Amino acid sequence: MKNYLLLLGFLLSLKVGAQLTVGDGSLILSGGSSIQLTNGMTLIPAEDLAITNNHFSQSSTPVLLNGAVSSIQHVVSWTNPLVFTGTVRLYYTASNLNGYSETELKLSYQNAGNWAP
């Protein structure tokens, strides 16, 4: 039992990104329900939402534009566009700000390889 607790303690100390993969089957979120995908992102769809063939991940590695850090240390992404109507709640901590002040924050998205606020 002690070996398992030691291993669990080691695994809990690792810094990893959150991930969710949905293959050919669908993950169905009922309208009005909520799912917390990371400690920094919650989705609340206005209507039933089916997620199929998609992968969600969260990383603490900031986005680089022209070789310069241009984001906080909390980046979330999907491998395929997610058509979504509802509420998206994004959370961050002071340690995620990466030198930026809260008043400088903008929500940005990637479209055809280019980042846009």
Secondary structure, DSSP 8 states (H G I E B T S, - for coil): -HHHHHHHHHHHHS----EEEEEEEEEEE-TT--EEEETTEEEEESS-EEEEEEEEEEESS--EETTEE-S-S-EEEESS-----EEEEE---GGGSTT--GGG----EEETTEEE-
